[in-house]
Amino acid sequence: MKLLAEMRIYLCLALVLCAVLSLANGHCYQIQVEEGAAQCLDPGDNRWHPLGTTWRNSECMDCSCSGCCSAYGVPTGVPDDCVAVLDKAACEYKVFKKNDLSTECPFMGLVGK
């Protein structure tokens, strides 16, 4: 009986872990490719790419012809007097004081990517 109870606990933990992992996957979307096509269209940049290639678009998304996912993590634990700003040239968030964008703020960690 104890073994059955432990198995239920582990099963519940496994289900919770699966749910949490899907939430931490960052922002992703699929790209629709017509059957037999030799290339696909990146909807972010509106550019065509050959099948089998990977690229990073101007929206900081890492892509292939199957889809795109964010190439950056989103800061967590940002203090109330600070703001997170996406630097699209570096594809990373920077955290600054709201009243002084030249002063960086500490934050707890990153989610996604």
N, CA, C and O atoms as a GROMACS GRO file, in nm:
protein
  452
    1MET      N    1   0.083  -0.119   0.000
    1MET     CA    2   0.000   0.000   0.000
    1MET      C    3   0.087   0.126   0.000
    1MET      O    4   0.056   0.223  -0.068
    2LYS      N    5   0.196   0.122   0.077
    2LYS     CA    6   0.285   0.237   0.084
    2LYS      C    7   0.351   0.263  -0.052
    2LYS      O    8   0.369   0.377  -0.093
    3LEU      N    9   0.386   0.155  -0.121
    3LEU     CA   10   0.448   0.168  -0.254
    3LEU      C   11   0.353   0.234  -0.352
    3LEU      O   12   0.395   0.318  -0.432
    4LEU      N   13   0.225   0.198  -0.347
    4LEU     CA   14   0.125   0.258  -0.434
    4LEU      C   15   0.111   0.408  -0.406
    4LEU      O   16   0.098   0.487  -0.499
    5ALA      N   17   0.112   0.447  -0.280
    5ALA     CA   18   0.102   0.588  -0.242
    5ALA      C   19   0.224   0.666  -0.292
    5ALA      O   20   0.210   0.778  -0.341
    6GLU      N   21   0.343   0.606  -0.279
    6GLU     CA   22   0.465   0.672  -0.328
    6GLU      C   23   0.462   0.688  -0.480
    6GLU      O   24   0.504   0.791  -0.533
    7MET      N   25   0.413   0.586  -0.549
    7MET     CA   26   0.404   0.595  -0.695
    7MET      C   27   0.310   0.706  -0.737
    7MET      O   28   0.337   0.777  -0.834
    8ARG      N   29   0.200   0.723  -0.666
    8ARG     CA   30   0.106   0.832  -0.697
    8ARG      C   31   0.173   0.967  -0.677
    8ARG      O   32   0.153   1.059  -0.756
    9ILE      N   33   0.251   0.980  -0.571
    9ILE     CA   34   0.320   1.106  -0.545
    9ILE      C   35   0.418   1.136  -0.658
    9ILE      O   36   0.422   1.248  -0.708
   10TYR      N   37   0.497   1.035  -0.699
   10TYR     CA   38   0.593   1.057  -0.807
   10TYR      C   39   0.523   1.088  -0.939
   10TYR      O   40   0.572   1.170  -1.018
   11LEU      N   41   0.411   1.025  -0.964
   11LEU     CA   42   0.335   1.054  -1.085
   11LEU      C   43   0.285   1.198  -1.084
   11LEU      O   44   0.293   1.268  -1.185
   12CYS      N   45   0.234   1.243  -0.970
   12CYS     CA   46   0.188   1.382  -0.958
   12CYS      C   47   0.303   1.480  -0.978
   12CYS      O   48   0.287   1.581  -1.046
   13LEU      N   49   0.418   1.450  -0.919
   13LEU     CA   50   0.535   1.537  -0.936
   13LEU      C   51   0.579   1.541  -1.082
   13LEU      O   52   0.617   1.647  -1.132
   14ALA      N   53   0.574   1.428  -1.149
   14ALA     CA   54   0.612   1.424  -1.291
   14ALA      C   55   0.518   1.509  -1.375
   14ALA      O   56   0.562   1.580  -1.465
   15LEU      N   57   0.389   1.502  -1.346
   15LEU     CA   58   0.292   1.584  -1.420
   15LEU      C   59   0.314   1.732  -1.396
   15LEU      O   60   0.306   1.812  -1.490
   16VAL      N   61   0.341   1.769  -1.272
   16VAL     CA   62   0.368   1.910  -1.240
   16VAL      C   63   0.494   1.957  -1.312
   16VAL      O   64   0.496   2.066  -1.368
   17LEU      N   65   0.599   1.874  -1.312
   17LEU     CA   66   0.723   1.910  -1.379
   17LEU      C   67   0.699   1.931  -1.528
   17LEU      O   68   0.751   2.026  -1.585
   18CYS      N   69   0.622   1.845  -1.592
   18CYS     CA   70   0.591   1.860  -1.735
   18CYS      C   71   0.518   1.993  -1.760
   18CYS      O   72   0.546   2.060  -1.859
   19ALA      N   73   0.427   2.029  -1.673
   19ALA     CA   74   0.353   2.154  -1.689
   19ALA      C   75   0.445   2.273  -1.674
   19ALA      O   76   0.435   2.370  -1.750
   20VAL      N   77   0.534   2.269  -1.576
   20VAL     CA   78   0.626   2.380  -1.552
   20VAL      C   79   0.723   2.394  -1.667
   20VAL      O   80   0.753   2.507  -1.708
   21LEU      N   81   0.774   2.285  -1.721
   21LEU     CA   82   0.867   2.292  -1.833
   21LEU      C   83   0.804   2.357  -1.954
   21LEU      O   84   0.869   2.434  -2.025
   22SER      N   85   0.678   2.328  -1.979
   22SER     CA   86   0.612   2.390  -2.094
   22SER      C   87   0.594   2.540  -2.073
   22SER      O   88   0.595   2.615  -2.171
   23LEU      N   89   0.580   2.585  -1.950
   23LEU     CA   90   0.567   2.728  -1.923
   23LEU      C   91   0.700   2.800  -1.938
   23LEU      O   92   0.703   2.919  -1.969
   24ALA      N   93   0.810   2.731  -1.916
   24ALA     CA   94   0.942   2.792  -1.920
   24ALA      C   95   1.005   2.789  -2.058
   24ALA      O   96   1.122   2.825  -2.073
   25ASN      N   97   0.932   2.747  -2.157
   25ASN     CA   98   0.987   2.730  -2.289
   25ASN      C   99   1.001   2.861  -2.365
   25ASN      O  100   1.045   2.859  -2.480
   26GLY      N  101   0.966   2.972  -2.307
   26GLY     CA  102   0.976   3.098  -2.377
   26GLY      C  103   0.868   3.110  -2.484
   26GLY      O  104   0.776   3.028  -2.490
   27HIS      N  105   0.879   3.209  -2.565
   27HIS     CA  106   0.779   3.235  -2.668
   27HIS      C  107   0.819   3.161  -2.795
   27HIS      O  108   0.927   3.185  -2.849
   28CYS      N  109   0.733   3.074  -2.844
   28CYS     CA  110   0.758   3.000  -2.968
   28CYS      C  111   0.633   3.002  -3.056
   28CYS      O  112   0.521   3.018  -3.007
   29TYR      N  113   0.655   2.986  -3.186
   29TYR     CA  114   0.544   2.967  -3.278
   29TYR      C  115   0.589   2.880  -3.393
   29TYR      O  116   0.709   2.872  -3.423
   30GLN      N  117   0.496   2.815  -3.457
   30GLN     CA  118   0.525   2.728  -3.570
   30GLN      C  119   0.514   2.804  -3.701
   30GLN      O  120   0.441   2.903  -3.712
   31ILE      N  121   0.589   2.757  -3.799
   31ILE     CA  122   0.581   2.811  -3.934
   31ILE      C  123   0.514   2.705  -4.022
   31ILE      O  124   0.555   2.589  -4.021
   32GLN      N  125   0.414   2.745  -4.096
   32GLN     CA  126   0.345   2.653  -4.186
   32GLN      C  127   0.422   2.646  -4.318
   32GLN      O  128   0.450   2.748  -4.380
   33VAL      N  129   0.454   2.523  -4.358
   33VAL     CA  130   0.526   2.501  -4.483
   33VAL      C  131   0.438   2.412  -4.572
   33VAL      O  132   0.390   2.307  -4.528
   34GLU      N  133   0.418   2.455  -4.694
   34GLU     CA  134   0.339   2.375  -4.786
   34GLU      C  135   0.415   2.249  -4.825
   34GLU      O  136   0.537   2.251  -4.841
   35GLU      N  137   0.342   2.141  -4.840
   35GLU     CA  138   0.404   2.014  -4.875
   35GLU      C  139   0.476   2.026  -5.008
   35GLU      O  140   0.421   2.078  -5.105
   36GLY      N  141   0.600   1.979  -5.012
   36GLY     CA  142   0.681   1.984  -5.134
   36GLY      C  143   0.756   2.115  -5.152
   36GLY      O  144   0.831   2.129  -5.249
   37ALA      N  145   0.738   2.211  -5.062
   37ALA     CA  146   0.805   2.341  -5.075
   37ALA      C  147   0.954   2.326  -5.050
   37ALA      O  148   0.997   2.240  -4.973
   38ALA      N  149   1.034   2.410  -5.115
   38ALA     CA  150   1.179   2.408  -5.098
   38ALA      C  151   1.225   2.518  -5.002
   38ALA      O  152   1.343   2.524  -4.966
   39GLN      N  153   1.133   2.603  -4.962
   39GLN     CA  154   1.166   2.713  -4.871
   39GLN      C  155   1.045   2.749  -4.786
   39GLN      O  156   0.933   2.704  -4.811
   40CYS      N  157   1.070   2.832  -4.684
   40CYS     CA  158   0.961   2.875  -4.596
   40CYS      C  159   0.973   3.025  -4.572
   40CYS      O  160   1.080   3.084  -4.588
   41LEU      N  161   0.864   3.085  -4.533
   41LEU     CA  162   0.857   3.229  -4.509
   41LEU      C  163   0.862   3.257  -4.359
   41LEU      O  164   0.780   3.205  -4.284
   42ASP      N  165   0.957   3.339  -4.317
   42ASP     CA  166   0.963   3.385  -4.179
   42ASP      C  167   0.862   3.499  -4.164
   42ASP      O  168   0.881   3.605  -4.225
   43PRO      N  169   0.756   3.480  -4.085
   43PRO     CA  170   0.655   3.584  -4.074
   43PRO      C  171   0.704   3.709  -4.001
   43PRO      O  172   0.644   3.816  -4.014
   44GLY      N  173   0.810   3.697  -3.924
   44GLY     CA  174   0.864   3.814  -3.853
   44GLY      C  175   0.932   3.912  -3.946
   44GLY      O  176   0.910   4.033  -3.937
   45ASP      N  177   1.015   3.860  -4.037
   45ASP     CA  178   1.089   3.944  -4.131
   45ASP      C  179   1.030   3.944  -4.271
   45ASP      O  180   1.071   4.023  -4.356
   46ASN      N  181   0.935   3.853  -4.296
   46ASN     CA  182   0.877   3.837  -4.428
   46ASN      C  183   0.984   3.802  -4.532
   46ASN      O  184   0.983   3.853  -4.644
   47ARG      N  185   1.079   3.714  -4.492
   47ARG     CA  186   1.186   3.669  -4.581
   47ARG      C  187   1.176   3.518  -4.601
   47ARG      O  188   1.130   3.446  -4.513
   48TRP      N  189   1.219   3.474  -4.718
   48TRP     CA  190   1.217   3.332  -4.750
   48TRP      C  191   1.351   3.269  -4.712
   48TRP      O  192   1.456   3.330  -4.726
   49HIS      N  193   1.343   3.144  -4.662
   49HIS     CA  194   1.463   3.070  -4.621
   49HIS      C  195   1.453   2.927  -4.673
   49HIS      O  196   1.345   2.868  -4.673
   50PRO      N  197   1.568   2.870  -4.720
   50PRO     CA  198   1.566   2.732  -4.768
   50PRO      C  199   1.537   2.633  -4.655
   50PRO      O  200   1.577   2.656  -4.541
   51LEU      N  201   1.468   2.523  -4.687
   51LEU     CA  202   1.444   2.418  -4.589
   51LEU      C  203   1.577   2.368  -4.535
   51LEU      O  204   1.675   2.358  -4.609
   52GLY      N  205   1.582   2.335  -4.407
   52GLY     CA  206   1.703   2.282  -4.345
   52GLY      C  207   1.797   2.387  -4.289
   52GLY      O  208   1.899   2.354  -4.230
   53THR      N  209   1.762   2.516  -4.307
   53THR     CA  210   1.849   2.622  -4.254
   53THR      C  211   1.793   2.675  -4.122
   53THR      O  212   1.676   2.655  -4.091
   54THR      N  213   1.878   2.744  -4.047
   54THR     CA  214   1.836   2.813  -3.925
   54THR      C  215   1.883   2.957  -3.936
   54THR      O  216   1.981   2.987  -4.004
   55TRP      N  217   1.812   3.046  -3.867
   55TRP     CA  218   1.846   3.187  -3.873
   55TRP      C  219   1.790   3.258  -3.750
   55TRP      O  220   1.704   3.204  -3.681
   56ARG      N  221   1.838   3.378  -3.724
   56ARG     CA  222   1.784   3.466  -3.621
   56ARG      C  223   1.725   3.587  -3.691
   56ARG      O  224   1.795   3.654  -3.767
   57ASN      N  225   1.598   3.615  -3.666
   57ASN     CA  226   1.534   3.727  -3.735
   57ASN      C  227   1.547   3.858  -3.655
   57ASN      O  228   1.604   3.859  -3.546
   58SER      N  229   1.494   3.964  -3.708
   58SER     CA  230   1.508   4.097  -3.647
   58SER      C  231   1.426   4.111  -3.519
   58SER      O  232   1.443   4.208  -3.445
   59GLU      N  233   1.338   4.014  -3.492
   59GLU     CA  234   1.258   4.015  -3.370
   59GLU      C  235   1.324   3.931  -3.260
   59GLU      O  236   1.261   3.898  -3.160
   60CYS      N  237   1.452   3.895  -3.280
   60CYS     CA  238   1.529   3.814  -3.184
   60CYS      C  239   1.467   3.677  -3.164
   60CYS      O  240   1.460   3.626  -3.052
   61MET      N  241   1.423   3.618  -3.273
   61MET     CA  242   1.368   3.482  -3.270
   61MET      C  243   1.465   3.391  -3.345
   61MET      O  244   1.506   3.422  -3.456
   62ASP      N  245   1.501   3.276  -3.282
   62ASP     CA  246   1.581   3.174  -3.349
   62ASP      C  247   1.485   3.084  -3.423
   62ASP      O  248   1.393   3.028  -3.364
   63CYS      N  249   1.507   3.070  -3.555
   63CYS     CA  250   1.408   3.004  -3.640
   63CYS      C  251   1.468   2.892  -3.724
   63CYS      O  252   1.588   2.887  -3.750
   64SER      N  253   1.379   2.804  -3.765
   64SER     CA  254   1.401   2.706  -3.871
   64SER      C  255   1.268   2.700  -3.945
   64SER      O  256   1.173   2.770  -3.909
   65CYS      N  257   1.260   2.617  -4.047
   65CYS     CA  258   1.134   2.609  -4.121
   65CYS      C  259   1.023   2.539  -4.043
   65CYS      O  260   0.909   2.534  -4.090
   66SER      N  261   1.055   2.484  -3.926
   66SER     CA  262   0.949   2.424  -3.844
   66SER      C  263   0.891   2.525  -3.746
   66SER      O  264   0.779   2.507  -3.698
   67GLY      N  265   0.966   2.632  -3.714
   67GLY     CA  266   0.914   2.733  -3.623
   67GLY      C  267   1.022   2.821  -3.566
   67GLY      O  268   1.140   2.808  -3.598
   68CYS      N  269   0.980   2.914  -3.480
   68CYS     CA  270   1.070   3.011  -3.418
   68CYS      C  271   1.047   3.015  -3.267
   68CYS      O  272   0.935   2.998  -3.220
   69CYS      N  273   1.156   3.037  -3.192
   69CYS     CA  274   1.147   3.055  -3.046
   69CYS      C  275   1.232   3.175  -3.008
   69CYS      O  276   1.332   3.206  -3.073
   70SER      N  277   1.193   3.241  -2.901
   70SER     CA  278   1.266   3.359  -2.857
   70SER      C  279   1.411   3.324  -2.826
   70SER      O  280   1.440   3.219  -2.769
   71ALA      N  281   1.501   3.413  -2.863
   71ALA     CA  282   1.644   3.394  -2.843
   71ALA      C  283   1.691   3.462  -2.715
   71ALA      O  284   1.811   3.474  -2.692
   72TYR      N  285   1.599   3.505  -2.633
   72TYR     CA  286   1.634   3.580  -2.512
   72TYR      C  287   1.553   3.529  -2.394
   72TYR      O  288   1.447   3.469  -2.410
   73GLY      N  289   1.605   3.554  -2.276
   73GLY     CA  290   1.532   3.526  -2.154
   73GLY      C  291   1.470   3.654  -2.102
   73GLY      O  292   1.523   3.763  -2.125
   74VAL      N  293   1.359   3.641  -2.032
   74VAL     CA  294   1.290   3.758  -1.975
   74VAL      C  295   1.327   3.768  -1.827
   74VAL      O  296   1.314   3.670  -1.753
   75PRO      N  297   1.374   3.885  -1.783
   75PRO     CA  298   1.414   3.900  -1.643
   75PRO      C  299   1.299   3.878  -1.546
   75PRO      O  300   1.186   3.917  -1.572
   76THR      N  301   1.331   3.816  -1.432
   76THR     CA  302   1.234   3.798  -1.324
   76THR      C  303   1.290   3.866  -1.199
   76THR      O  304   1.411   3.887  -1.187
   77GLY      N  305   1.202   3.898  -1.108
   77GLY     CA  306   1.245   3.962  -0.985
   77GLY      C  307   1.300   4.102  -1.006
   77GLY      O  308   1.392   4.145  -0.937
   78VAL      N  309   1.242   4.174  -1.103
   78VAL     CA  310   1.285   4.311  -1.132
   78VAL      C  311   1.225   4.403  -1.026
   78VAL      O  312   1.104   4.400  -1.004
   79PRO      N  313   1.308   4.485  -0.960
   79PRO     CA  314   1.255   4.577  -0.859
   79PRO      C  315   1.151   4.673  -0.918
   79PRO      O  316   1.155   4.702  -1.038
   80ASP      N  317   1.058   4.721  -0.836
   80ASP     CA  318   0.949   4.808  -0.881
   80ASP      C  319   0.999   4.939  -0.942
   80ASP      O  320   0.930   4.997  -1.027
   81ASP      N  321   1.116   4.986  -0.901
   81ASP     CA  322   1.167   5.113  -0.953
   81ASP      C  323   1.254   5.093  -1.077
   81ASP      O  324   1.326   5.185  -1.118
   82CYS      N  325   1.248   4.974  -1.136
   82CYS     CA  326   1.328   4.942  -1.255
   82CYS      C  327   1.240   4.895  -1.369
   82CYS      O  328   1.124   4.858  -1.349
   83VAL      N  329   1.296   4.897  -1.489
   83VAL     CA  330   1.223   4.856  -1.609
   83VAL      C  331   1.315   4.768  -1.694
   83VAL      O  332   1.435   4.794  -1.704
   84ALA      N  333   1.257   4.662  -1.755
   84ALA     CA  334   1.332   4.574  -1.844
   84ALA      C  335   1.311   4.621  -1.988
   84ALA      O  336   1.198   4.643  -2.030
   85VAL      N  337   1.420   4.635  -2.063
   85VAL     CA  338   1.416   4.683  -2.201
   85VAL      C  339   1.488   4.581  -2.289
   85VAL      O  340   1.602   4.545  -2.260
   86LEU      N  341   1.422   4.536  -2.396
   86LEU     CA  342   1.484   4.441  -2.488
   86LEU      C  343   1.579   4.514  -2.581
   86LEU      O  344   1.538   4.603  -2.656
   87ASP      N  345   1.707   4.478  -2.577
   87ASP     CA  346   1.808   4.530  -2.668
   87ASP      C  347   1.808   4.438  -2.790
   87ASP      O  348   1.865   4.330  -2.786
   88LYS      N  349   1.744   4.483  -2.899
   88LYS     CA  350   1.729   4.398  -3.017
   88LYS      C  351   1.861   4.376  -3.090
   88LYS      O  352   1.874   4.280  -3.165
   89ALA      N  353   1.959   4.463  -3.072
   89ALA     CA  354   2.088   4.441  -3.135
   89ALA      C  355   2.161   4.324  -3.069
   89ALA      O  356   2.228   4.246  -3.138
   90ALA      N  357   2.150   4.311  -2.937
   90ALA     CA  358   2.215   4.203  -2.863
   90ALA      C  359   2.120   4.086  -2.836
   90ALA      O  360   2.165   3.980  -2.791
   91CYS      N  361   1.991   4.104  -2.862
   91CYS     CA  362   1.887   4.004  -2.832
   91CYS      C  363   1.891   3.962  -2.686
   91CYS      O  364   1.889   3.844  -2.653
   92GLU      N  365   1.897   4.063  -2.598
   92GLU     CA  366   1.892   4.037  -2.455
   92GLU      C  367   1.827   4.154  -2.383
   92GLU      O  368   1.832   4.268  -2.428
   93TYR      N  369   1.765   4.122  -2.270
   93TYR     CA  370   1.704   4.227  -2.190
   93TYR      C  371   1.808   4.293  -2.102
   93TYR      O  372   1.899   4.227  -2.050
   94LYS      N  373   1.796   4.423  -2.087
   94LYS     CA  374   1.874   4.501  -1.992
   94LYS      C  375   1.775   4.560  -1.893
   94LYS      O  376   1.663   4.595  -1.931
   95VAL      N  377   1.814   4.571  -1.769
   95VAL     CA  378   1.725   4.623  -1.665
   95VAL      C  379   1.786   4.753  -1.611
   95VAL      O  380   1.900   4.755  -1.564
   96PHE      N  381   1.707   4.860  -1.617
   96PHE     CA  382   1.754   4.993  -1.578
   96PHE      C  383   1.659   5.056  -1.476
   96PHE      O  384   1.543   5.015  -1.464
   97LYS      N  385   1.709   5.155  -1.404
   97LYS     CA  386   1.625   5.237  -1.319
   97LYS      C  387   1.528   5.314  -1.408
   97LYS      O  388   1.567   5.365  -1.513
   98LYS      N  389   1.401   5.322  -1.366
   98LYS     CA  390   1.300   5.392  -1.446
   98LYS      C  391   1.333   5.540  -1.463
   98LYS      O  392   1.307   5.598  -1.568
   99ASN      N  393   1.389   5.600  -1.360
   99ASN     CA  394   1.418   5.744  -1.366
   99ASN      C  395   1.559   5.774  -1.415
   99ASN      O  396   1.596   5.891  -1.427
  100ASP      N  397   1.639   5.670  -1.445
  100ASP     CA  398   1.775   5.690  -1.494
  100ASP      C  399   1.817   5.569  -1.577
  100ASP      O  400   1.871   5.472  -1.524
  101LEU      N  401   1.792   5.575  -1.707
  101LEU     CA  402   1.820   5.462  -1.794
  101LEU      C  403   1.968   5.435  -1.815
  101LEU      O  404   2.004   5.343  -1.888
  102SER      N  405   2.055   5.512  -1.752
  102SER     CA  406   2.198   5.484  -1.758
  102SER      C  407   2.244   5.397  -1.639
  102SER      O  408   2.358   5.352  -1.635
  103THR      N  409   2.154   5.375  -1.543
  103THR     CA  410   2.188   5.296  -1.424
  103THR      C  411   2.118   5.159  -1.432
  103THR      O  412   1.996   5.150  -1.434
  104GLU      N  413   2.200   5.053  -1.437
  104GLU     CA  414   2.143   4.919  -1.444
  104GLU      C  415   2.096   4.873  -1.306
  104GLU      O  416   2.150   4.914  -1.204
  105CYS      N  417   1.995   4.786  -1.307
  105CYS     CA  418   1.937   4.731  -1.184
  105CYS      C  419   1.969   4.582  -1.174
  105CYS      O  420   1.984   4.515  -1.276
  106PRO      N  421   1.980   4.532  -1.053
  106PRO     CA  422   1.993   4.388  -1.035
  106PRO      C  423   1.857   4.322  -1.052
  106PRO      O  424   1.753   4.385  -1.031
  107PHE      N  425   1.857   4.194  -1.090
  107PHE     CA  426   1.731   4.118  -1.098
  107PHE      C  427   1.762   3.974  -1.060
  107PHE      O  428   1.878   3.933  -1.057
  108MET      N  429   1.657   3.897  -1.033
  108MET     CA  430   1.675   3.762  -0.978
  108MET      C  431   1.725   3.660  -1.080
  108MET      O  432   1.815   3.582  -1.048
  109GLY      N  433   1.670   3.658  -1.201
  109GLY     CA  434   1.707   3.559  -1.299
  109GLY      C  435   1.635   3.580  -1.430
  109GLY      O  436   1.572   3.684  -1.452
  110LEU      N  437   1.644   3.481  -1.517
  110LEU     CA  438   1.582   3.487  -1.650
  110LEU      C  439   1.490   3.367  -1.668
  110LEU      O  440   1.517   3.257  -1.620
  111VAL      N  441   1.379   3.391  -1.739
  111VAL     CA  442   1.285   3.286  -1.772
  111VAL      C  443   1.278   3.276  -1.923
  111VAL      O  444   1.281   3.378  -1.992
  112GLY      N  445   1.270   3.157  -1.975
  112GLY     CA  446   1.257   3.138  -2.119
  112GLY      C  447   1.388   3.101  -2.181
  112GLY      O  448   1.476   3.043  -2.118
  113LYS      N  449   1.400   3.136  -2.307
  113LYS     CA  450   1.512   3.109  -2.392
  113LYS      C  451   1.535   2.970  -2.423
  113LYS      O  452   1.629   2.938  -2.495
   0.00000   0.00000   0.00000
